[in-house]
Each structure stands twice: as structure tokens, then as C-alpha cells.
């Protein structure tokens, strides 16, 4: 920011984004400053308009040409000026307190005009503009601030202006000169991306300023805000240039005017346009000129500019035009950040109170209560500031306690029980925040780390370890984890309607918490506990922007500096580094996966390469390698063997949900065909777009064609259906077909049903009975849950009661999480090129490991089922196995934490670390494993490896009733025994004994347990 030197009028010309010498500026200056030109234009205007409104025009025209500023004259054609003058008179703009609207079909524009009752002239106008969309807009007040004019241009965006035209060529030359220090190729690209209309109307300085603004926002995904002052004019002014990514232009104009008005600044000019890049990213560029409302000199060092900058940067991540926008209006308006805080509080309160009664605690009701509870919200914001404002001076605990008492008094004074519950839950939310990025100037979304102890134990008996809550423009999300070191995918939910979005929000936490807990059960084989992130995207919002903003907000709260602390501006009551591992799930595409890593690297996150699994390069793509499906197939094979369906040449039928284009379903189809050939008949498949059914089995050649081309089942050619009368292929494009598709999983008959896709809780309390045929027999003898949470717990119980063998998702679906865990190990120990060099072998060994772990659990399920005389179903056994492994793991983790780093990196602890890792990693990077894996991760590896190995090999009962000390002692002795067995096996293997294979098999089966038992 700088002040002018020399002639102030010359500097103002620069300030107003005008250019040219005195002759070139003749038609750009206030027209009344040139008597000869003014008379000529007035006479022309009078001649054309006098027949309609002669007397009024005599007064308005001289005033208009003398009072409209130079910028208006640059942006507005002569024909448009005549229209505006006519509208001022015919619409009685000065006579009545109204906003006049005029449409120009030829220009595809809409003009709004209003008289200015005070110096806040544009405040009345901009809300009208925000109801319309535009690609270019300006809002300008007259020099005497009596009139405000807004012009919106709505036509289609047309890129690639013809810069060789006589009118445009000189302008391009000026732009190139102004951007002489920028790469010419980038400048030309930007110029070619400009809208034709904007290129014709904008000045060269506007275009050059926009280039730098968009460039910054494009590279950083953050808002560009630049403030310039001119102080030695009669009326001090400020100009602000902004670039906002993906923000509606007219909504931005309204919000910006509101921000300036809040801080006693009168906006005089707003000029904005949409800029579309060749890679389909949208940016809104806005130039604002404002003056002091009070006449006070505008100091560059005034603290108000920090607040204005923060508010302007916040625009890109807050919602606009909802129930809370009213808080930013009135005599004592909330700031944009305070308003967003109320919005975040309302969303939280709605989600958790709707568990008690969704009809009492609708979002609309919660929002209205908080918006009208001025005293409560003022104190709640004060309490929040006392805890987290880095500028707070004084004793935080004393101040917080005082405000807390006044809040509780307000809650108690509320006579309405529902209102009292809303206020109480809102306070409960704020009291349990452990850290937030609220006070950072630049952020992409508002994020909170929440203490899980606030959860109602009636609804959530299993409290998670940690909760992150993110709210951004068009996105709400949670990340929940059940252990300190945890991993789980990011699921992006995209409702199609406002009603679906409201429903998604109401159940958002239940979905993410249920998925995280299921992941915790599933992750029993790996060092990372269960976690999940679910982001709900508002219909119409940009998915990529929404996902990026939520992940960026999360990074604000986990990225530490070299001193181990978060960035200044974040008060941290948790005060420990948090390592978060994410992964892909629904609607997380490769570009978002790559962006997550790049952004984490840019932000300096210590474990950036391991933040997101399944990366196309430095990662193991689940869909490419079919890792989840390989695990599902192991359970499928064990179930088929248990049902005697793999004897001889027996054929068997399978029905599925999830399309050939999906990860789990598509790869599973390939694996089934690979392992079972024509013996396996897939009779029914349903996915999001439709369904196909053939009782004789869908043609394998056609199915594999769809898999190879990543096509939905609706693309299955009907020519490949059998002659069976019931065969069909349908698209879900009618109510009848949707019903047919939705019920196919239940109505089609098969030996095994594999849900390999679909929404959570498809089979629930109200519809599980559809799975039963009219004679009371299940439509499938077994269900192998390849998809998470396809069945509710109650539905599983009911189906099991009816004789269905159900292999739960936490068992069947765990192949993907095992693979992701080994990707994390690789990312923590290797550089990208090093991983690329060993990737093929590494992936091969990882798939072998995950198949071995799946087979160990599958066979334990069968053993336990048989040992109990068939009285225990596989669902309960799966819970028992997961719970026992996690229990033993927790015992070991607690004791292992007492060991020194030297003890962890030596002896049998090192043996366990190396036993866990793929052999190629140990062979080539043994020291890296010890050097680069964080201590917490090593402890998690050791405890999980030992716990899962003990339970899988020796059963759930061996350690169940032993105390913690005994569990730790036996586990340690068991690992020592395994080391001994490993040495003996090597000796036997190389001995040349006649029965060496039998000896090795026996030692592997019972050797370790026997040796460990000798010491118990």
C-alpha cells in the first residue's frame, strides 16, 4: 500500500484504473468538465428523448453528465447512457424510495437504479443484484452520491477476444507493457481466456490487475486481497482488488459492500467480472473504491484494515444468502466470521439434537432460535473469544468462568423447553472445542477439533478418540478417529436436492461415526485404528472447491512448525501433535488425491506423502490392483468351501450390488472369473444407474467388457441375455425401474449375495424381510459384505436368525485398509523414486500379506463356529475377534509405551517391526524403518502385529480372561518363541530330512504356543 506523490489528480487517474494522456482521456472524464463536449452530447440526448419527458430531462441531463464519474463513462456505451437517463426520469428514481429495474435484451443486461438516502448509497442496491447471475457487473454512485446505478451483463461467457481488432489491439499492447515483468506466454493465455464483452469494456489497468489477482488465487487456492490508499485528496479513498475462487459475482458484490459498511466506509464503485480458465476453474475479480463515511483520514496502519482483510479473505469459504446473512445487517451487525461461527454452531446443534427428536429440532428451528437470541449469542461469542482469541489480554479462565455463568443464567431463564435445549447444546459445543482456525486471517474453511466427551453416551456408547468438524461454503464435514494413530477414507456425499442435503446433514455424524467404528473393527490387523471423513456437498456447490476447503481447514489444525506447535493464531488445548491418515472413498477422484498431497507438501505437513493413500504415483491405487476385492474373494472362497460348493464341478450363483465400473464390484468380477471360471454364475447386478438380471448367469464376455471399459451395468447388451423370460437390463430412469433396481438384491435367487457397492444401511429394520422368499427361505444362503455398512446391525441379526451365513464388512472388506496401511509405511520410509523402483514387487508382497491376513481370520471364524457346535454366528464371532484383538492391542500398547527408543529398535521388538513389513522393504531399507517411522507408529505396529497374530493363531479364548500383566508377559514370550521357531524352521528346511515338510507344518501350527506355554 502506498500514498500518492506529486499531482493528486494524476494519481487518482492511476487509482481509478484509467490510462492515457490528456487527449485520450477526454471522453473518459466527467463530461461536465468540457463545456463544448458537454453541450454537444446534451443536445443529442435532448433531441432523442425530449418527446417523452422534455421538462424533466432539462434538469436531469445536465446533472447526469456532470455527476457521473469517469469510470462510468468508460464502462457504459452512449446508448446505455440514454437508457439510464430515461429510466431516472420515467422511473421517478429521485422522487420515490425504490429500486428501479430495467432490462436491455439487446445488451443482455439488467440495470438497477436507486436514489441514495444517505452516503451508504449502494447498500440498498446490491441485495437486488445478488438475486441475479452475471458475468460482468458494475455498481457506481454519482459524484454527489445522490444516485446509485448497477449494471449486470448476463450473456454466455465467450472467451478468445480478437485482439487484432482496431479497438482492442492498443489495449492489449498496454496490458503487455504493464505486465512486462510477467511471462509473456502466461499473459497471452490470460488474455485469450477473457470474456469478449469484458475485454471490450475493461481498461488495460483493470485487465493487468486481474491477471495478478487471478494468478495468485489460482496458485494458492486462496483469496487475493490488495489494498491501496490515496490520502491527500479532499475525500480520502481506498481501492481494494480481490480475486475469489468460484464465488458468484453478484453475491460477492453484496457481501463486499456489507463488509465495508460495517466498518463505516462508503463504497463508491464496485466493478467485477467472472474469469474462466482453460481448465474450467472460475474466479471472480472485483475492484472496489470506497471513502470514509465519517470524513476521517484513512490511515494505512489503522487496525480496521486487518479486520477488513480477514473478512474479505473469509468470503471464499462462507455461505451467503441463507438464514444467517441477516446477522450482518442492521445497526450492530455481526462480522462475516462471527456470522459463520453462528452458522457452524447451528449446524452442530441441529445434527446432535435431531437424534433426540428430528421433528422438534429441525435446522430451520435451531437457526431461528440462535439468530433471535441476541444476548445469548453475544455472550457465546464472548466466551469463545476468551478461550481462543490470540489477542486476548487477561486471565482466560477467569473471564471464561464469568461469561459461562451468565450464559447458564440465560439458558435457565428460557421458558421454552425446546429453545432451552438448543441453547444448552450450542454452549456444550463451544465448551468442548479444543482448537480452531477461526482467528487465522487466511483459511479455506472453518475447522474445529472437538473433545469427544461431549457426545451423549445414550446415542454414542463407543466414544471416538477424536472429532474434527469442518464447515465451508457449500460443505459440511466430520473426520472421526477411534485411535490416536488411525486411517480411513474421505467419503464425498453429493445429494441431488435441497431435501436430500438436509437429510444428509441430519445423519452426517452418524454416518461418519458408524463408518469410523466399523473401520476400527476392520483395522484390527494394522497399526492404524479406524477413522473416516465424510463431507456433504450442497447441491450446486463445486465439489472440488468444497473438498479442498475442508481438507485445507483440517490441515490448519494438524500442521505443526519445527517447534512442534501449531501456527500462531491457534490456541491449542489439546497440545499434542496429531497424525492423520486419509484415503479415497466415494467421489474422491485422482485429481483430488494428488491435490491433497501437493497441498500438504505446500503447507509443510510433516507426513504429507502419507496423508492420502491410493495415490496414482507414490501409492497403491485400490481400483488398479483390486486390493479390496482380493480380500473379499478370500472370504467368499472360504464360505463356498464351507457350503461344499467348490467340490467337483459344482456351479454356484452370485448376486451383487455395485457396477462393473466400481472398484470393489468391478475387480471382484474379474477375480471371480479368474478363480472359478464358468462355475460361477453372476445372475444379478444392480448399481447406481440401473440393473441386469439373468437366471442363467450374465454372460462373462460382456461383463468383462464392461469392467475393462469402466461402464455401468446399464451398458450390458441385451443381446447377451439368455432366452429366460425373466432376463432384463434396465436403466433407473423411471419410478418402476428404480424400484426394480432397488429390490433386485433381495428378489434375485442365488447361493451368495455380495454387496460390493451401494449406500449405507440399504438393508435395515424396515425392509430386511424382503430378502426372504414367499416360502420363508432366504433368497441367498450367504452374504459376504464387500461394502461398508450395507446392512444395519438389526437387519444382520434378523437375517442370521433366518439361517443366512453373514460375513460382516469389518472382516470381508478389510483388504483395502491393509493395503493402505502398507502404503503409509512406504511413504514414511521412502522417497517417491525409491518407491517407484520397488513398487511392483512391493505391491505383490502386500497383496500376499492381505490375502494371508484375510485367510487367517476366515479360518478362525470357521474354527470358532465349529468348536461351539454351530451355536455362534459369524457376525458375533467377527465382533468377538475384532474386540479381542483390539483389547490385547490396547494392553500391549500401554506397556510398550514404557520402553525406551533403544529397546523398541532392538531385540524382539525390531524382529516384530521387520516381520510386519514387506520383505523387500526390509531387505533394501532396513535402517530407514528404524530411523523414519515415528515412535508412536512403531508402537502401534508392534502391538497390533502381536495381538492379531496371537488371536488368529490361538483363538479368542486363550487370553480372554487373563489380566493385563499376564497378557503382556505371554505375548512377549510368544514372540520370543516365534523367533526360536523361525530359526528352527530354517535349520529344518536346509537339513534334508525326509519328513522336513511335515515337521515345518507342525512347528508352524503349534510350535510358538507350545514354547510360550512352557513359561506361563
PyMOL commands that set and color helices and strands:
alter all, ss='L'
color gray80, all
select helices_A, chain A and resi 8-15+26-28+31-33+35-67+70-75+78-90+123-129+166-178+184-193+196-201+204-220+249-262+304-317+325-328+336-353+363-372+374-388+396-413+417-431+452-454+498-506+508-525+543-556+590-603+608-611+622-625+627-642+663-679+700-708+713-715+718-720+735-747+768-771+793-801+809-812+815-829+832-867+874-896+901-904+907-916+919-932+935-954+964-989+996-1013
alter helices_A, ss='H'
color red, helices_A
select strands_A, chain A and resi 99-104+109-115+136-141+147-153+224-230+237-245+265-276+282-292+433-436+446-450+466-472+475-481+486-493+529-537+580-584+652-657+680-686+690-693+728-731+752-755+782-784+805-807
alter strands_A, ss='S'
color yellow, strands_A
deselect
rebuild
show_as cartoon
